[in-house]
Amino acid sequence: MSRAAKALSMGTSLGGAVALGCVAYGVVEAHRYRLRTHRLPVLPPGARPLTVLQVSDTHLRCNQLRLAAFLASLSGQVFDLVFATGDLLGEPAVVERCARLLGGIEARHGRYYVLGSSDYYAPRFKSYTRYFTRRRIAPTKANRTAEFLALLESQGYEGLTNRTVRVDLDGTATQITGLDDPFLHRDDRRLLQRRPDAEFALCVVHDPAPYLDIAKGGFDLAIAGHTHGGQVRLPLFGSVVTNSDLPNALSMGAHWVGETLLFVTPGLGTGKFGPFRFLAPPEASVLELVPRGQG
């Protein structure tokens, strides 16, 4: 074998070893669940700070005992608000367990949910290359959505799928508007209007694709999930894909879009056929809402 051929062979072997190492690390990272706090300056002046828990993209499956244990560890903790922002189900068989685990989390001012595509349809394999295109393939196998929602609501969760509620958050008149899943084109964007009497306006949605319409509607804060933080991120580059119309640069964390703060959580789980993360560690997000100017 020539020297050049040997060098090529060694390079190929090294590249393969690095790729396998990255995949192995990605599998490990996907199971490093954490509770992470983010301080968001979005409330009106003089408002009392609020603590919000956002749980998203659990994609819970029967064999995910470690994720189930993490969710169980949140039981008994009390927040001001709790939002479950979709893609909670990973397979139909987990409906009862997922509802029970979410039901253990407590909130002073209410617990709410919106839905993602995985809550409507059971997962199926699709080529990873489709994440690099805008093409969408309609899912076909229905999930046990109605049963899941009945269980959630029996435990005190309230649905925000294409509806607006008004709540008093310790003296702050608040509008909370939720959208059904934009990824499935179920969202009613006519609801994206801030009401004149709202001192604080919050939008809750699974796929953050309507972020520009939310900002135009005058909302102070929008919270979403869906992207898994890109799920695979590269150093100095960030997310490779978002599986959304959202720009890659907005795929994780807090970003101002005009006067609206968009927060996209990386969520907790992964899809059934892509059980790995890379530089996008899973989390349940604690949002410390404080008055503007106190960030």
N, C-alpha and C positions, 0 to 999 in steps of 0.2 A: 504494500500500500504506500502511495506517495505521501510526502509530508503534508501537502495540501489536503489530501483526502483524509488523513488522520486528524488534521485540525478541524475539518468540517464535521467529522464523526464525533469528535470530542465536544464541539460546540452544540451539535444537535442533542447529544446526551445531556449536556449541562442545561440546555434550554428545557428539555423534557423534565429534568429533575426540579428545576425552578417552578415550572408550571404545576407539577404535582404537589410541590410544597405549598404553593399559593392556594390550591384547591383544598388541601388538608387544613391549612390555617383558616380558610373561609368556613369550613364546616365547624371548626372549634368556635370561631367568633360568633357564629349564628346562635350559639347556646349561652353566650355570656350576657344574660339578661340583667338589666340594671334600671334603677329609678334615677332619673336625671332631672335636675331643676334648671329652669330657664326664667330669667327675669324680663318681663315684657312691660314697657311703659306705655300703656294704652288707655288707662282710666281717666275720667275727667278730673280736674284739679279738686283736691279736697276729698276725693272718694276714699273709702276704706279699702286697703289692699285685699286681694282675694287669692285663694289658693285653689287651682284647678288641676284635676288629674285628667290626662288624655291617654286612653288606652286604644291602640289601633293596630290593625293588620296582624292580629294574633295567628290567623290561619290555623287555628288549633286542630290537631289531629289526635287520634286515640293513643298513639305511641309517644306523644310528647309529654312525658311525665315531668320533666324538668321545667318546662314552660308552665304546666298546670300548677306545679309547686310554687313558682314565682308569683303567679296570679293569686294563689291562695295566701301568700305572704302579705298581700295588700288588704286582706280581709280585716276589718276592724279599724283600719285607718280612716280618719274622717277628713274630708276635703270640703271646700265651699261648694264646688260643682264637680261633677264627673261627666265626661263625654267619652262614649265609645264610638269611634269614628270609622267603623266599617271594616270589611274583610275579616270578620271575627271568626267565621266558620272555615275550617279546612276540609271538612268532609261531613256528610249527613249524620254519621253515627255519633258525632260529638255535641249535638245540639243541647242535650240536657246538661252535660258537664260544663260547657261554655257558659250557659245561662247561670248555672249555680255559682261558678267562680266569679263572674262579673257581679252577681247579686250580693256577694259578700263585701263589696266596697261601698262605703257610706259617704253621704254628702249632706250638708246642711241645707242647701238651696235647690237640690234636685239633681237627678241623674238622667241623662239623655243619650239617645243613639241616632246615628244615621247609618245607612247601609252601603256596602260595596258589592261588586259583582260576585265575589265568592260567597256572599250571604244569600244570593239569589240562585247561584248555579254551582254545582259540584265541579271540582277541578278536573281538567283533562290536559294531557300533554300537548304542547305546541312547540314548534322549533324556536330555539333561542334567537335566531336571526330575525324573527318577527318583532322583537323588541326594538330593532333599529329602524322599523318602518312605521308609518301611520296607519297601516292596514289593520283592521279589527275583524276578528272572526267571531261571529255570534255564538255564545255557548248554547248548549242544548239540554243538558241534564239538570233538571231542577233540584234545588236544595230543599230542605225542610224549613223554609223561611217562615211560614205562618206559625208553625209550632214553636220555633225559636222566639219569635216576637211575642207570642202569647206568654211564654215562660219569662222573658225579660220584663214584660209589663206587669206580670203578676208579682214581681219582686220590686216594683216601684220605678222602673225605667220608663221614660216617656219618649215616644218617637218624634223626630224632627224631620221626617221625610217630606219635603216640600210644604213646610208650614212654619209659621212664626209664632212665638210665645212672648209674653211680656212678664218679667219677673222683677221684684224689688230685691236688689242685692245690698242689704244693709244700708238702705237709703238712696241707692243709685238706681234710677229707673232704667231698666235694661231691656233691649230688644234682642232676642236670640232667634235667628233665622237659619233653618236647616234645609239642605237640598238633598234630593235623592241622587243616586249615583250618576255623575256626568259621563263616566266611562261607558255606561249603557244607554246614554242619552235619555235618562229619566228625570233630569233636573229641570225644574221650572224657574227659569231665570227672571221671570216677571216679579218674583218675590224679592229681588235684590234691590230694595228701596228702603233707605233709612226713614223711619217714622219720625215726624216732627217732635214728638214728646220723648224720644229716646235720648237719655243722657250718655248712654253707652250702647253701642250696637255691635253685636258679635255674629259672625256667620260660621256655620259648621257644615263641613262637606267632606266626603271621602276623597275623591279625586280633586286636586286643587286647580284643575283646568280652567274654571271660571274666574280665576283670580283678578283679571282686568275688569270684568263686570262687577265683581264684589267691590273693588276699589271705586269704580264709577258710582256705585250705589251709596257710597258714603259710610261704609262700615269702618269701625275703629280697628277691629281684629278679625282675621279669618284663620280658622284652624282646620287642618286637613292631614291626610296620611297618604296611602296608596303607593307612593314612590319607593318605599323602603329605603329612603335616602339615596336612591340609585342602586342600592343593594351591592353593587360592585363599584368602588371608587378608586381612582388612581392618584398617586401623590402628585401634587401641583396642578392636577387637572380637574379632579372632582368626579362627579358621577358620569358614567358612560351613557346611560339611558335613564329615562324617567317613566316610561310606559304611559305617558300622558302628553298633553299639549303644553305642559309646563316647561319652560326653559330649564336646561340642565343645571344652571347656576342657582336655581331656586329650589332644588330638589330636597333640601334638608335644612332645618333651622329657621331662624327668623330673618325676614327681609322686608324692608319698606317698599311698598308699591304706592307711590304718592303719599297720601295721609293714612293709608291702611297698612297695618303690620300683618304680613302673611307668615304664619308658623306652620311648617310641615314637619311632622314627627317622622323619624325613621321607622317607628313601629317596632313590634316585637317579633314577628314571625317571618317566614318565607313561604313561597309557594311549595306545593308538594313535590314538584319536579325540579326545583332549584334550591335545595336545602343548604344554602351557603350565603355568607356575606363577606365582603372584603372592604375594610376601612369604613364600614357603615354599621357600627355595633347596634344591637337591638336595645330599645328602651321603652319604658312607660314614662311619659313626660309630665313633670310637675311644672305648671305654669304659674309663676308668681306675678299676678297682675297688679301693677302699681300706677299711680297717676303719671301722666306725661311729664317728661322732664326729670324723672327720678330713675331713669335707666342706668 
